[in-house]
Amino acid sequence: MNAKKTLLALSALLLIAPTTLAQGLSNVRIMAPAAPGGGWDQTSRAIQTVMQDEGIVKPVTVFNVPGAGGTIGLAQLYNAKGDGSQMMTMGLVMVGAILTNSSKVDLSRVTPLARLTGEYEVLVVPASSPYKTMKDFAAAWKSNNGLAVAGGSAGGTDHILLGLLAKANGIDPKKMNYVPFSGGGEALAAVLGNQVAGAIAGYGEFEAQIKAGRLRAIGISAPKRQAGIDAPTFKEQGFNVELANWRGIVAAPGVSAADRDAMIAALNKMHATKAWQDTLKTRNWTDLYMSGSKYSLFLKVEAARVKGILQDIGLVK
């Protein structure tokens, strides 16, 4: 009888442990290392809403620290060593910005918590373009390294993807003719005006023009075809390239194991809620969730990959 009671007690503890950890967290502050309104800010406020509304953590506040691709906020988080109540939203853009801005603080200095969402990138051409597929585009590109492709800022996600595609096509990334713009609207105007052969951005930037038949998506950087998106993957066309403009969340360095586990437990619980799944659908965010040690390993691998391609492009040493 005593043994049976002990087993029941242990089972109860196992069932409630994650919830207890999550509920033990309070007064959480989430830094969005960018100006209000952008992707990191939207993600931070979505986390805030779901965690509070679902009773996972209360209260949760969001604050903004913009500048230098998030590296100003990263430095501030580093200085909050041991603070087990502070998180920071970040993503692939920050991985590149750390290198291009020669940040003294990199992601090995923080505590990884979870990868949350992402968006896959597309390469588009005007509807009147002679390039119907990625293979058509790649053949012309290989014979003419000057083929111009527009995208976002130098060293950003769009530039990284083009560098990966160049390598997959046997083109020296240093010889690419990449035309950077500060905003997606400018890149869109350039490709619609036939000022460039193609353009790269997150699918959402070009969705309306693709559906209207003004642009043709000749490749998407996803591992498999995406529901609702009429674009073949680069992989299925013979180019072993996959890239997501992902967003994740980290904590300050030096937090205790208990605080780290409590934050991860809270994020795991948030991800499992219907409210979070509804948020993903409403905002058209792709669910790329992973947490804990898997995310730590992913960050190391991704940082090395981004550094390698930025070196190949010639933007960093």
Backbone bond lengths (Angstrom), bond angles and torsions (degrees), N, CA, C in turn:
res aa  C-N    CA-C-N  psi(-1)  N-CA   C-N-CA  omega(-1)  CA-C   N-CA-C  phi
1 M - - - 1.461 - - 1.520 110.95 -
2 N 1.331 115.95 -43.90 1.462 119.80 179.43 1.520 111.01 -62.44
3 A 1.344 115.53 -40.66 1.468 119.88 179.24 1.524 110.33 -62.27
4 K 1.351 115.75 -40.28 1.470 119.84 179.72 1.519 110.95 -63.85
5 K 1.313 116.57 -42.10 1.477 120.77 178.69 1.520 111.05 -63.53
6 T 1.316 115.21 -39.25 1.468 119.65 179.69 1.516 110.98 -63.58
7 L 1.339 116.29 -43.23 1.467 120.57 178.94 1.520 111.19 -63.04
8 L 1.313 116.49 -41.87 1.470 120.63 178.77 1.519 110.86 -63.03
9 A 1.325 116.07 -40.77 1.471 120.48 -179.94 1.524 110.79 -65.51
10 L 1.350 115.91 -42.44 1.463 119.53 178.84 1.518 111.02 -64.38
11 S 1.331 116.74 -40.37 1.466 120.94 178.70 1.517 110.55 -61.45
12 A 1.318 116.18 -42.22 1.467 120.23 179.57 1.511 111.23 -62.98
13 L 1.329 116.21 -40.18 1.471 120.10 179.29 1.510 111.00 -63.99
14 L 1.332 116.62 -41.86 1.462 120.28 -179.97 1.518 111.31 -64.23
15 L 1.314 115.98 -35.52 1.464 119.84 -179.14 1.514 112.61 -71.16
16 I 1.337 116.76 -35.80 1.467 118.64 -174.39 1.516 113.58 -96.80
17 A 1.334 118.17 -9.76 1.462 119.44 -174.26 1.514 114.06 -56.24
18 P 1.381 120.20 -51.06 1.453 120.14 -178.76 1.517 112.25 -59.76
19 T 1.359 116.36 -40.63 1.463 119.93 -179.14 1.515 110.34 -64.70
20 T 1.350 115.72 -41.65 1.462 119.06 -179.78 1.518 110.86 -61.59
21 L 1.324 117.11 -42.99 1.460 120.53 178.80 1.516 110.81 -59.74
22 A 1.348 115.28 -47.78 1.459 119.11 -177.79 1.519 111.23 -62.35
23 Q 1.356 116.03 -43.52 1.452 119.10 -177.29 1.525 112.18 -74.09
24 G 1.328 116.90 -16.74 1.449 119.75 178.18 1.516 113.03 -76.74
25 L 1.316 116.75 -7.04 1.459 122.57 -179.03 1.524 108.50 -92.08
26 S 1.327 117.90 134.42 1.464 120.55 178.62 1.523 109.68 -150.09
27 N 1.329 114.40 164.62 1.472 121.39 179.03 1.523 112.01 53.16
28 V 1.330 116.05 46.92 1.458 121.23 -179.74 1.520 110.52 -81.09
29 R 1.319 115.26 137.01 1.460 121.59 175.64 1.530 107.93 -116.15
30 I 1.334 115.81 128.79 1.464 120.86 179.05 1.523 109.21 -112.09
31 M 1.323 116.14 121.83 1.459 120.60 177.69 1.530 109.85 -89.24
32 A 1.322 115.27 129.89 1.455 121.50 168.46 1.521 105.56 -102.68
33 P 1.340 118.91 107.78 1.467 120.38 -173.12 1.526 112.87 -80.66
34 A 1.320 115.75 48.64 1.463 123.31 -178.80 1.516 108.10 -160.41
35 A 1.310 116.50 173.13 1.464 121.49 -179.50 1.531 110.38 -70.11
36 P 1.329 117.68 157.65 1.465 120.73 177.10 1.525 111.77 -58.89
37 G 1.329 115.32 144.37 1.462 120.30 175.05 1.514 115.33 101.79
38 G 1.327 117.62 -22.24 1.457 120.98 -178.19 1.518 112.25 -80.17
39 G 1.348 115.55 -177.11 1.453 121.04 -176.15 1.513 114.46 -61.44
40 W 1.331 117.04 -43.60 1.469 119.55 -179.60 1.525 110.53 -67.37
41 D 1.329 116.56 -37.47 1.463 120.63 178.27 1.529 110.09 -65.84
42 Q 1.337 116.90 -45.54 1.467 120.71 179.53 1.529 110.99 -60.79
43 T 1.326 116.06 -42.07 1.466 120.35 179.70 1.522 110.80 -64.12
44 S 1.326 116.47 -44.83 1.470 121.03 -179.95 1.519 111.10 -59.17
45 R 1.326 116.27 -43.41 1.470 120.21 -177.03 1.530 111.60 -74.41
46 A 1.325 117.02 -28.20 1.467 119.79 174.37 1.529 109.97 -67.53
47 I 1.343 116.65 -42.09 1.464 121.04 176.14 1.522 109.95 -60.27
48 Q 1.323 115.73 -46.67 1.466 121.58 179.57 1.531 110.86 -55.49
49 T 1.321 116.39 -49.29 1.466 121.15 -176.76 1.521 111.55 -62.16
50 V 1.334 116.74 -49.57 1.464 119.88 -176.55 1.522 111.32 -66.85
51 M 1.311 117.67 -44.00 1.468 119.71 -178.76 1.522 111.70 -61.77
52 Q 1.335 116.42 -41.05 1.467 119.19 -179.17 1.527 111.52 -74.48
53 D 1.332 116.61 -45.97 1.467 119.76 -177.84 1.518 112.73 -64.30
54 E 1.343 116.26 -32.60 1.465 120.43 -179.54 1.529 112.35 -89.62
55 G 1.321 117.09 -0.20 1.452 120.78 178.15 1.513 114.43 70.63
56 I 1.329 116.60 24.02 1.471 120.34 -179.28 1.523 110.14 -78.55
57 V 1.328 116.35 -45.95 1.470 122.94 177.72 1.530 108.35 -142.59
58 K 1.314 116.68 135.81 1.470 121.80 174.42 1.511 108.76 -145.50
59 P 1.339 118.06 138.84 1.464 125.98 -13.46 1.524 111.41 -84.03
60 V 1.330 115.14 164.92 1.464 122.02 173.86 1.525 107.49 -126.31
61 T 1.318 116.81 127.48 1.470 120.88 177.46 1.525 109.11 -118.62
62 V 1.334 115.63 151.42 1.462 122.17 178.57 1.518 108.52 -119.30
63 F 1.337 116.66 136.20 1.460 120.39 175.30 1.516 109.58 -136.02
64 N 1.325 116.51 154.59 1.465 122.17 -173.88 1.520 111.83 -110.27
65 V 1.340 115.24 136.44 1.466 122.00 174.63 1.536 106.58 -133.37
66 P 1.333 118.14 83.16 1.471 120.05 -174.52 1.527 113.44 -78.12
67 G 1.349 114.30 160.34 1.459 119.67 170.55 1.507 115.49 128.89
68 A 1.339 115.60 138.40 1.468 124.17 170.19 1.524 113.00 55.21
69 G 1.337 116.77 47.00 1.451 120.57 176.59 1.508 114.26 62.12
70 G 1.343 116.63 25.22 1.451 121.37 178.71 1.512 114.57 93.57
71 T 1.338 117.61 -5.02 1.467 119.32 -174.10 1.532 112.53 -75.28
72 I 1.326 117.54 -21.06 1.478 119.36 174.19 1.524 108.84 -68.56
73 G 1.314 116.27 -44.49 1.457 120.33 175.96 1.514 112.21 -63.85
74 L 1.329 116.50 -38.17 1.464 121.08 178.75 1.528 110.78 -60.39
75 A 1.331 116.45 -43.14 1.469 120.25 178.92 1.529 110.29 -63.94
76 Q 1.334 116.66 -37.89 1.460 120.63 179.46 1.534 110.59 -66.85
77 L 1.335 116.33 -38.83 1.463 119.83 177.88 1.527 110.23 -64.92
78 Y 1.324 115.94 -39.96 1.463 120.04 179.08 1.531 111.19 -59.24
79 N 1.325 115.53 -36.28 1.469 120.14 -179.84 1.524 113.02 -75.55
80 A 1.344 116.65 -7.73 1.475 120.70 178.19 1.528 109.67 -96.75
81 K 1.319 116.70 36.95 1.465 122.18 -176.83 1.528 111.71 -49.33
82 G 1.336 114.97 133.16 1.454 120.27 176.04 1.513 115.67 81.93
83 D 1.321 117.65 -3.73 1.469 120.92 -178.35 1.525 109.41 -78.24
84 G 1.306 117.27 102.58 1.451 122.61 -176.42 1.513 114.96 -83.06
85 S 1.327 116.89 10.22 1.468 119.53 179.90 1.527 111.72 -118.47
86 Q 1.339 116.85 7.95 1.459 119.45 -178.20 1.535 110.94 -117.55
87 M 1.325 115.70 135.37 1.454 122.88 175.65 1.526 108.66 -124.40
88 M 1.333 116.66 163.48 1.465 121.30 175.24 1.520 109.62 -138.67
89 T 1.323 116.27 128.74 1.454 121.58 173.93 1.526 108.83 -79.07
90 M 1.316 117.21 141.41 1.464 120.96 -177.89 1.518 108.29 -156.89
91 G 1.344 116.85 -169.49 1.451 118.45 179.13 1.513 112.78 178.11
92 L 1.323 115.27 -164.57 1.463 121.56 -176.23 1.524 112.13 -57.64
93 V 1.322 116.90 -37.21 1.474 120.04 179.88 1.522 110.58 -57.30
94 M 1.332 116.75 -40.15 1.461 120.17 179.92 1.526 111.63 -66.93
95 V 1.332 116.73 -35.21 1.470 120.34 179.48 1.530 109.74 -57.74
96 G 1.336 116.37 -44.45 1.457 120.48 178.15 1.515 112.86 -72.02
97 A 1.347 116.18 -39.77 1.465 120.44 -177.49 1.520 112.27 -64.33
98 I 1.323 117.29 -32.73 1.469 120.79 177.50 1.524 109.68 -57.47
99 L 1.328 115.90 -39.92 1.467 120.88 -178.26 1.525 111.76 -78.79
100 T 1.329 117.50 -47.61 1.469 120.06 -175.64 1.527 112.14 -71.49
101 N 1.335 117.21 -23.60 1.464 120.65 177.66 1.526 112.56 -98.21
102 S 1.348 116.21 5.19 1.474 121.61 -178.77 1.525 111.72 49.02
103 S 1.324 115.62 46.47 1.464 121.50 -179.30 1.525 110.83 -63.37
104 K 1.319 115.87 136.59 1.457 120.76 178.30 1.530 111.61 -74.60
105 V 1.336 115.62 -19.06 1.469 120.98 178.59 1.523 108.43 -111.18
106 D 1.341 116.27 128.29 1.469 119.05 176.04 1.530 109.22 -118.41
107 L 1.322 116.47 -176.77 1.459 120.04 -172.89 1.521 113.63 -75.46
108 S 1.334 117.38 -7.57 1.459 119.03 173.77 1.526 110.66 -74.23
109 R 1.344 116.16 -10.85 1.471 121.21 -177.37 1.524 113.21 -94.53
110 V 1.328 118.69 -0.01 1.463 120.37 -177.76 1.530 109.79 -118.18
111 T 1.324 116.60 178.51 1.461 122.39 -179.22 1.524 109.79 -106.80
112 P 1.331 118.75 107.29 1.458 120.75 -179.65 1.533 111.73 -65.10
113 L 1.326 116.59 139.45 1.463 120.93 178.61 1.526 110.96 -117.16
114 A 1.359 117.12 -60.62 1.462 118.52 -176.23 1.522 111.44 -161.13
115 R 1.329 115.64 149.28 1.463 121.94 166.11 1.521 105.89 -93.48
116 L 1.324 116.85 137.61 1.456 120.44 -171.47 1.528 113.55 -108.44
117 T 1.321 115.57 -66.21 1.463 120.83 -170.98 1.528 110.11 -136.50
118 G 1.308 116.11 177.10 1.453 119.53 175.32 1.509 111.76 -165.78
119 E 1.308 115.01 170.89 1.452 121.47 174.43 1.519 107.69 -139.10
120 Y 1.322 116.18 135.12 1.451 120.00 178.75 1.526 109.66 -86.63
121 E 1.325 114.42 153.82 1.457 121.48 -176.12 1.531 110.94 -99.96
122 V 1.327 115.37 150.52 1.461 119.86 176.38 1.533 110.31 -124.41
123 L 1.328 114.68 149.19 1.459 121.72 170.10 1.527 105.64 -102.65
124 V 1.329 115.99 122.48 1.467 120.63 -178.56 1.524 110.35 -117.83
125 V 1.324 114.57 155.52 1.469 122.26 173.85 1.527 106.44 -132.28
126 P 1.334 118.10 160.20 1.470 119.30 175.64 1.525 110.59 -60.92
127 A 1.319 116.18 152.92 1.471 120.40 179.81 1.523 111.76 -58.65
128 S 1.337 116.53 -28.42 1.471 120.99 -178.96 1.525 113.14 -85.36
129 S 1.333 117.96 -1.02 1.463 122.26 -176.85 1.530 111.26 -64.06
130 P 1.326 117.17 145.77 1.470 120.06 175.70 1.530 112.37 -73.61
131 Y 1.352 117.28 -11.48 1.459 120.84 -176.83 1.528 109.62 -88.15
132 K 1.323 115.62 108.70 1.460 121.28 -178.11 1.530 112.52 -91.45
133 T 1.320 116.65 -26.60 1.460 122.07 -177.53 1.523 109.97 -134.99
134 M 1.329 115.40 170.76 1.456 119.74 176.48 1.520 110.65 -65.02
135 K 1.315 117.35 -32.71 1.468 120.14 178.78 1.529 110.78 -66.24
136 D 1.337 117.75 -38.66 1.466 121.16 175.83 1.523 110.09 -61.29
137 F 1.331 114.95 -47.79 1.464 120.85 -178.14 1.525 110.46 -63.23
138 A 1.343 115.58 -44.47 1.462 120.45 -177.33 1.526 111.95 -63.50
139 A 1.342 117.07 -38.22 1.465 120.44 179.64 1.522 110.77 -63.60
140 A 1.341 116.32 -44.03 1.465 120.22 178.70 1.521 110.63 -67.95
141 W 1.310 115.82 -38.64 1.465 121.73 -179.00 1.525 110.12 -64.58
142 K 1.311 117.01 -40.86 1.461 120.54 -177.84 1.524 111.66 -67.49
143 S 1.333 116.50 -32.84 1.467 119.60 179.23 1.526 111.69 -84.06
144 N 1.343 116.05 -10.77 1.464 120.55 -178.52 1.520 109.09 -147.75
145 N 1.346 116.10 90.23 1.462 120.08 -179.49 1.531 112.39 -62.43
146 G 1.322 116.87 -13.25 1.452 120.63 -179.98 1.510 113.79 -82.00
147 L 1.343 117.23 -0.67 1.459 121.23 177.70 1.529 108.63 -56.51
148 A 1.333 117.34 116.83 1.460 121.42 -171.92 1.526 112.30 -83.71
149 V 1.336 115.43 135.94 1.463 121.96 176.74 1.523 108.00 -130.09
150 A 1.328 116.20 128.33 1.464 121.32 -178.87 1.520 110.85 -93.30
151 G 1.316 115.01 156.25 1.465 120.91 176.91 1.511 110.25 -171.95
152 G 1.319 116.02 -165.99 1.459 121.35 179.80 1.515 111.99 -77.18
153 S 1.321 115.73 -164.77 1.465 122.24 -172.79 1.526 112.53 -56.52
154 A 1.324 115.69 151.42 1.469 122.51 179.80 1.525 109.92 -57.82
155 G 1.320 116.12 132.25 1.456 120.93 179.71 1.511 114.34 86.33
156 G 1.342 116.94 -2.79 1.450 120.82 -179.47 1.520 112.30 -83.57
157 T 1.319 116.02 -173.08 1.461 121.68 -175.64 1.524 112.69 -57.90
158 D 1.338 116.93 -42.79 1.465 120.84 -178.54 1.530 110.96 -63.25
159 H 1.333 115.33 -42.60 1.466 121.28 -179.96 1.529 110.26 -65.62
160 I 1.338 115.56 -41.19 1.462 120.65 178.66 1.528 110.40 -61.05
161 L 1.342 116.29 -44.40 1.467 119.42 -179.65 1.525 111.22 -62.74
162 L 1.326 117.09 -43.19 1.464 119.27 -179.79 1.526 110.45 -63.25
163 G 1.329 117.08 -37.38 1.455 120.43 176.91 1.520 111.84 -63.10
164 L 1.330 117.14 -41.04 1.464 121.21 177.84 1.526 110.99 -65.15
165 L 1.342 116.50 -39.40 1.464 120.49 178.41 1.530 110.91 -67.57
166 A 1.339 116.06 -37.89 1.468 119.57 178.18 1.529 110.00 -61.20
167 K 1.330 116.91 -47.48 1.468 120.64 -179.72 1.528 110.89 -61.47
168 A 1.338 116.10 -40.38 1.467 119.89 -179.98 1.523 111.75 -66.54
169 N 1.349 116.06 -20.15 1.461 120.87 -178.60 1.528 112.37 -103.82
170 G 1.345 116.28 7.42 1.456 120.03 178.94 1.512 114.54 74.64
171 I 1.332 116.63 24.19 1.465 121.71 179.10 1.526 109.03 -104.71
172 D 1.306 117.89 138.17 1.465 122.25 176.37 1.531 108.56 -68.90
173 P 1.352 117.73 116.40 1.467 119.77 -178.90 1.533 114.02 -56.99
174 K 1.326 116.84 -25.59 1.472 119.33 178.85 1.526 111.69 -68.80
175 K 1.330 116.84 -19.20 1.468 120.50 -177.16 1.529 112.91 -99.51
176 M 1.327 116.86 5.50 1.465 119.97 178.47 1.525 110.45 -66.15
177 N 1.308 116.26 148.82 1.463 120.95 173.14 1.526 107.67 -102.95
178 Y 1.331 114.85 81.33 1.465 121.13 -179.02 1.522 108.79 -94.85
179 V 1.326 116.38 129.04 1.467 121.89 -177.92 1.528 108.24 -109.46
180 P 1.337 117.76 100.97 1.470 119.67 -176.37 1.530 113.01 -82.54
181 F 1.311 115.37 141.68 1.462 122.45 173.99 1.521 108.46 -127.77
182 S 1.317 116.04 153.11 1.466 119.69 -177.83 1.522 112.32 -76.55
183 G 1.340 117.36 -22.22 1.459 119.94 -178.75 1.517 111.87 -137.44
184 G 1.337 115.53 154.68 1.450 120.16 -178.70 1.511 113.52 -63.11
185 G 1.342 116.45 -29.71 1.460 120.54 179.90 1.513 112.54 -61.86
186 E 1.332 116.27 -37.21 1.473 120.43 -179.52 1.530 111.06 -70.05
187 A 1.329 116.34 -40.98 1.469 119.87 177.58 1.528 110.06 -64.97
188 L 1.308 116.52 -38.42 1.456 121.24 178.14 1.527 110.95 -62.35
189 A 1.326 116.02 -45.00 1.462 120.34 179.18 1.526 111.02 -62.78
190 A 1.330 116.14 -38.59 1.471 120.51 -178.54 1.523 111.44 -64.77
191 V 1.329 117.49 -42.17 1.465 119.26 -178.45 1.521 111.20 -76.53
192 L 1.325 117.52 -36.02 1.464 119.52 177.03 1.531 111.50 -66.83
193 G 1.340 115.64 -31.04 1.459 120.84 179.32 1.519 113.47 -87.16
194 N 1.338 117.26 7.72 1.467 122.54 179.67 1.528 112.68 58.06
195 Q 1.326 115.97 29.25 1.464 120.43 175.70 1.528 111.02 -81.33
196 V 1.342 116.37 -19.39 1.459 122.69 177.73 1.527 108.20 -134.44
197 A 1.333 116.43 160.49 1.466 119.89 -179.44 1.526 112.01 -74.74
198 G 1.323 115.99 -30.08 1.456 120.32 -178.83 1.517 110.63 -160.29
199 A 1.324 115.33 177.02 1.466 120.18 178.43 1.520 109.01 -148.96
200 I 1.326 115.15 152.06 1.465 122.31 -179.97 1.521 109.41 -123.48
201 A 1.332 116.29 136.83 1.466 122.44 173.55 1.514 108.06 -168.62
202 G 1.330 116.13 175.64 1.447 120.16 172.17 1.521 109.28 -62.07
203 Y 1.327 116.64 147.64 1.465 120.49 -175.61 1.536 111.83 -52.71
204 G 1.316 116.88 -39.27 1.459 120.54 -177.41 1.515 114.19 -58.68
205 E 1.331 116.54 -29.54 1.470 120.71 -179.34 1.531 111.27 -65.52
206 F 1.332 116.20 -32.34 1.470 121.01 -173.99 1.527 113.48 -110.57
207 E 1.316 117.14 -2.18 1.470 121.03 -171.33 1.527 113.39 -52.56
208 A 1.323 117.17 -49.04 1.467 120.26 -176.37 1.529 111.58 -61.46
209 Q 1.334 116.59 -41.69 1.465 120.45 -177.90 1.533 111.69 -73.77
210 I 1.337 116.75 -30.79 1.471 120.54 176.03 1.530 109.06 -67.28
211 K 1.328 116.13 -47.46 1.467 120.26 -178.38 1.524 112.05 -67.73
212 A 1.350 116.07 -27.06 1.459 120.03 178.37 1.527 112.02 -81.28
213 G 1.333 116.72 -6.95 1.464 120.76 178.08 1.516 114.81 84.21
214 R 1.326 117.45 11.34 1.472 120.33 179.58 1.526 112.06 -87.40
215 L 1.319 116.02 -24.27 1.458 121.38 178.08 1.526 109.23 -126.75
216 R 1.334 115.11 152.60 1.462 121.34 176.49 1.527 108.37 -117.81
217 A 1.323 116.70 124.17 1.465 120.67 175.97 1.523 107.79 -85.90
218 I 1.326 116.78 113.74 1.471 119.58 -176.68 1.524 112.50 -97.91
219 G 1.334 116.50 -2.42 1.458 119.08 176.59 1.508 111.56 -173.58
220 I 1.331 116.71 147.14 1.460 122.54 175.70 1.520 108.65 -127.87
221 S 1.325 116.64 145.68 1.465 121.70 -171.64 1.527 113.47 -87.73
222 A 1.320 117.10 24.61 1.461 122.14 -179.46 1.533 111.08 -87.31
223 P 1.339 117.12 161.30 1.470 119.62 178.11 1.525 112.47 -74.14
224 K 1.331 116.79 -21.88 1.470 121.76 177.68 1.527 108.44 -150.59
225 R 1.307 116.40 165.45 1.460 120.28 179.78 1.521 110.49 -58.07
226 Q 1.334 114.92 142.60 1.455 120.93 -176.66 1.524 111.04 -102.73
227 A 1.322 115.56 135.69 1.463 120.68 179.70 1.524 110.24 -59.31
228 G 1.321 115.98 132.51 1.458 120.91 177.34 1.513 114.67 82.84
229 I 1.340 117.78 -0.85 1.465 121.09 -179.96 1.526 108.76 -118.60
230 D 1.319 116.20 117.98 1.465 120.86 -178.11 1.524 109.89 -88.51
231 A 1.332 114.95 76.86 1.473 120.72 179.58 1.518 109.19 -153.45
232 P 1.332 118.41 131.59 1.465 121.09 175.35 1.525 109.93 -74.90
233 T 1.314 116.58 153.21 1.467 118.97 177.09 1.523 109.15 -75.40
234 F 1.329 115.55 159.04 1.463 119.57 173.69 1.527 109.44 -64.84
235 K 1.331 115.88 -37.42 1.464 120.66 -177.70 1.516 112.13 -60.13
236 E 1.321 117.28 -44.85 1.467 119.20 -177.02 1.523 112.12 -69.51
237 Q 1.356 116.37 -14.93 1.460 120.69 177.99 1.529 112.31 -96.90
238 G 1.337 115.46 7.80 1.460 119.79 175.06 1.514 115.64 97.62
239 F 1.341 117.39 9.39 1.472 121.04 179.96 1.528 107.59 -115.05
240 N 1.318 116.30 111.17 1.462 121.39 -173.84 1.528 110.86 -78.56
241 V 1.323 115.23 69.26 1.461 122.08 -176.74 1.522 109.01 -129.54
242 E 1.322 114.73 128.06 1.465 121.67 177.67 1.529 107.33 -140.36
243 L 1.326 117.48 133.57 1.465 120.79 -179.39 1.522 109.30 -157.26
244 A 1.317 115.47 132.78 1.467 120.85 174.22 1.513 108.70 -120.19
245 N 1.311 116.24 136.05 1.461 120.54 172.71 1.527 106.49 -82.42
246 W 1.344 114.47 82.11 1.456 121.08 -171.66 1.520 112.74 -86.94
247 R 1.328 114.51 159.25 1.466 121.39 173.35 1.521 108.49 -125.81
248 G 1.317 115.17 140.79 1.457 119.94 -179.80 1.517 110.60 -139.64
249 I 1.317 114.73 -169.68 1.458 119.37 -179.01 1.525 108.99 -144.52
250 V 1.325 115.62 139.76 1.463 122.32 -178.96 1.524 109.31 -132.35
251 A 1.323 115.45 167.84 1.464 121.66 177.00 1.527 108.80 -120.04
252 A 1.308 114.93 174.97 1.464 120.99 179.65 1.529 110.60 -66.59
253 P 1.328 117.40 158.76 1.469 119.23 175.25 1.524 110.06 -71.26
254 G 1.318 115.84 159.11 1.463 120.35 172.20 1.510 115.58 73.60
255 V 1.337 118.58 14.12 1.472 118.74 177.12 1.524 108.51 -74.66
256 S 1.303 116.18 154.10 1.461 119.90 -179.90 1.525 110.55 -69.49
257 A 1.316 116.04 158.12 1.461 120.18 177.84 1.526 110.88 -59.99
258 A 1.331 116.53 -36.45 1.464 120.63 179.96 1.524 111.17 -65.45
259 D 1.349 116.29 -42.99 1.471 119.89 178.88 1.520 110.93 -66.35
260 R 1.342 116.54 -42.24 1.463 120.12 178.64 1.528 110.27 -60.43
261 D 1.328 116.18 -46.85 1.465 120.34 -178.76 1.529 111.31 -64.29
262 A 1.326 116.79 -35.98 1.469 120.45 179.29 1.523 110.45 -65.93
263 M 1.333 116.92 -41.23 1.465 119.88 179.32 1.526 111.37 -67.01
264 I 1.339 116.54 -42.30 1.463 120.04 178.54 1.525 110.27 -64.40
265 A 1.344 116.90 -40.66 1.466 120.87 179.04 1.527 110.58 -61.68
266 A 1.323 116.64 -40.32 1.465 120.72 179.29 1.526 110.82 -64.58
267 L 1.328 116.76 -41.90 1.468 121.04 179.43 1.522 111.20 -68.29
268 N 1.341 117.21 -39.40 1.459 120.80 176.55 1.526 110.61 -60.53
269 K 1.319 114.88 -43.37 1.467 119.51 -179.31 1.526 110.47 -66.57
270 M 1.332 116.17 -40.85 1.470 120.12 177.79 1.519 110.86 -59.74
271 H 1.343 115.86 -45.95 1.471 120.69 -177.73 1.522 111.58 -60.66
272 A 1.327 117.38 -30.70 1.468 121.45 -177.03 1.528 113.25 -80.05
273 T 1.339 117.63 -9.68 1.462 119.53 -175.87 1.532 111.64 -78.55
274 K 1.322 115.24 151.92 1.455 120.81 174.47 1.527 110.02 -64.33
275 A 1.333 116.09 -33.76 1.473 120.43 -179.14 1.525 111.18 -60.71
276 W 1.347 116.82 -41.08 1.471 119.47 179.40 1.532 110.47 -70.77
277 Q 1.335 116.26 -41.34 1.465 119.34 178.83 1.529 110.87 -63.18
278 D 1.320 116.63 -36.63 1.466 120.63 176.21 1.526 111.03 -66.90
279 T 1.332 116.27 -37.44 1.467 120.95 177.74 1.531 110.21 -62.21
280 L 1.324 116.82 -42.85 1.469 120.63 178.43 1.529 110.69 -58.68
281 K 1.326 116.38 -44.39 1.466 120.76 -179.00 1.521 111.37 -66.98
282 T 1.323 116.36 -45.22 1.461 121.00 -177.96 1.520 111.70 -61.57
283 R 1.324 116.64 -39.84 1.466 121.54 -176.22 1.529 113.37 -94.23
284 N 1.336 116.42 0.67 1.478 120.73 -178.23 1.520 112.00 57.97
285 W 1.331 116.24 40.79 1.464 121.68 176.01 1.529 108.55 -94.35
286 T 1.322 116.44 133.17 1.462 120.83 176.36 1.522 109.55 -79.92
287 D 1.306 116.56 130.94 1.464 121.79 -178.63 1.526 109.54 -77.54
288 L 1.334 116.17 112.32 1.471 121.31 178.69 1.528 110.26 -122.00
289 Y 1.316 116.44 35.22 1.459 120.35 -169.55 1.523 113.70 -65.48
290 M 1.322 114.82 132.66 1.459 123.53 166.60 1.518 106.64 -153.89
291 S 1.328 116.67 149.62 1.464 118.58 -176.45 1.523 111.42 -140.04
292 G 1.330 114.11 171.52 1.457 120.79 175.09 1.513 114.50 64.41
293 S 1.333 116.97 -136.49 1.466 121.66 -173.06 1.525 112.11 -65.28
294 K 1.336 118.04 -32.76 1.471 120.51 177.83 1.524 110.56 -61.94
295 Y 1.319 115.54 -41.72 1.472 119.81 179.65 1.532 110.69 -69.16
296 S 1.320 117.20 -37.89 1.470 120.77 177.42 1.524 110.66 -58.43
297 L 1.333 116.12 -45.19 1.462 120.70 179.49 1.524 110.53 -66.60
298 F 1.329 116.33 -42.81 1.466 120.33 178.74 1.523 110.84 -57.19
299 L 1.338 117.73 -44.41 1.468 121.12 -179.12 1.521 111.54 -59.90
300 K 1.323 116.89 -42.02 1.468 120.23 179.76 1.526 111.19 -63.71
301 V 1.330 116.42 -45.37 1.461 121.12 -179.13 1.528 110.74 -65.91
302 E 1.336 116.81 -42.77 1.462 120.94 -178.63 1.523 111.33 -66.76
303 A 1.327 117.51 -40.51 1.467 120.73 178.93 1.527 110.61 -62.08
304 A 1.337 116.73 -40.44 1.468 120.62 179.14 1.524 110.53 -67.39
305 R 1.336 117.21 -40.63 1.469 120.51 179.87 1.525 111.06 -64.69
306 V 1.326 117.01 -44.87 1.462 120.71 -179.15 1.525 110.82 -65.19
307 K 1.321 116.74 -41.71 1.470 119.70 178.17 1.523 110.24 -60.28
308 G 1.326 115.94 -42.54 1.468 119.91 -179.05 1.516 112.65 -61.39
309 I 1.332 117.80 -45.56 1.464 119.28 -176.98 1.532 111.09 -73.58
310 L 1.340 118.20 -33.95 1.460 119.78 176.66 1.531 111.67 -68.03
311 Q 1.329 116.46 -30.91 1.464 120.17 173.19 1.533 109.78 -68.65
312 D 1.331 116.46 -41.41 1.459 120.39 178.69 1.523 111.34 -62.94
313 I 1.338 116.09 -37.42 1.468 120.31 178.45 1.523 111.12 -71.07
314 G 1.341 115.67 -26.83 1.462 120.27 179.58 1.515 113.85 97.66
315 L 1.338 116.38 15.43 1.474 119.52 -178.95 1.522 112.56 -88.13
316 V 1.325 116.84 -23.53 1.474 120.52 177.86 1.514 108.25 -135.09
317 K 1.325 115.58 160.29 1.462 121.14 -179.87 1.519 110.77 -91.25
